[in-house]
Amino acid sequence: MRSITIKRPDDWHLHLRDGAQLRAVLQDTAHRFARAIVMPNLKPPVTTVAAALAYRDRIFAALPAGTRFEPLMTLYLTDETPAHEIAAARASGIVHAVKYYPAGATTHSDAGVTDIARCARALEAMENHGLPLLVHGEVTDPEVDLFDRERVFVERVLAPLVARHSGLKVVLEHVTTLEAAEFVMSAPPRVAATLTAHHLLLSRNALFAGGVRPHHFCLPVLKREAHRRALLRAATSGHPRFFLGTDSAPHARHTKEAACGCAGIYTAHAGIELYAEVFAASGALERLEGFASRHGAQFYGLPVNGESITLAEESWTVPPDLPFGADRLVPLRAGEKVKWKLV
């Protein structure tokens, strides 16, 4: 049986929700990861330092007793985000980034940015204070095909943004295309990207295998196999500006299995094990620690975790569903095997 011991990893892109739903899913992440960048797209969104502090307190209150886990908070960027809120975020010591959702691009993005030009003062403040911008990289132009939204965003929005704000640190989250991966590789060192397990494991064929598969629907949507392979090359390359971000996004079963189902895939139940499976299958297991435990910390200017975890090549069966407050959620690989296990 193969096994590997690595520094305890971090999740640089995570959705935890709130209330009873938060309490249901938090333990999956806290069991595996030392820290996580927590997304601010609640209802209402986390747009101020005060709201981020309050949300952080609720996360700590929901942690199982004796669990060591640090939520790294973010603010939700809007057209009206003032520069002084960015300064306060940096001074707080608990807000580590600002999230940019194009308005209407994904779940709970209605309050997002309608035009990035309206955020110039906030972006300048982020440059000045060294606060990274986390980007959901899709255009919402209805004339752009759903499968091209990320590629067009990189061309129309991201490349000009990076050129215009020469001191801004940017993380292009959950990259899904060859073009996005190549952009990050050729960009200055202040530009990085996160990669999800589901985009490394699945192509868009998984959406339609034997019928429509709502639990494989996410945004950005799964892409062609050629893009998946490009993401695999980036993840396993050892490149220091690609790192782990699960984008684990829990939704109640009935909101996924609906006439207009929610976008998002829940992977926190196997948040490091699925990556171990990916890296082992690619013959790059020795590079998992860099991707999962080192690159993100180095980009954010945080110390690498002192603790370690061990993973073994031992299959286990994912439950068919999991508790989610008053509801149930269906995780990735529900009723199926994961090939690696956290010891």
Number of C-alpha atoms within 10 A of each C-alpha: 5 9 15 16 15 19 20 21 28 31 31 27 22 23 23 25 23 18 13 14 19 19 20 22 27 22 18 14 24 21 16 21 25 23 20 23 21 28 26 25 25 17 12 10 20 22 22 20 22 14 16 24 17 12 21 19 12 15 21 16 11 18 18 14 8 6 12 13 21 18 23 21 24 28 28 24 30 26 17 12 20 17 17 11 17 29 18 15 25 18 12 14 10 17 24 20 28 26 24 21 27 23 19 15 20 20 16 16 19 17 19 22 22 16 13 18 12 14 20 18 16 22 26 17 20 24 18 13 17 18 23 23 23 25 19 21 27 24 24 19 12 8 8 13 12 16 18 15 20 26 20 20 18 20 14 12 16 22 14 11 18 17 12 11 14 12 18 23 22 23 25 23 26 25 27 28 25 19 17 25 24 13 20 23 18 9 15 15 13 16 21 25 27 25 27 26 25 23 24 25 18 17 20 18 14 18 19 11 9 8 8 11 14 22 24 24 19 21 21 24 20 24 21 16 16 12 22 23 18 18 25 19 16 23 30 22 14 18 16 19 22 30 32 29 24 31 30 26 22 27 23 19 20 14 14 22 14 10 9 9 16 23 20 23 24 25 25 29 21 24 26 26 22 25 25 29 18 22 19 19 10 12 10 15 17 15 18 27 19 22 27 26 24 23 22 27 20 13 19 15 9 10 11 17 17 8 10 12 14 13 17 17 19 15 13 13 12 18 15 14 16 18 15 19 16 9 14 18 23 25 25 24 19 16 14 13 13 20 17 23 19 19 12
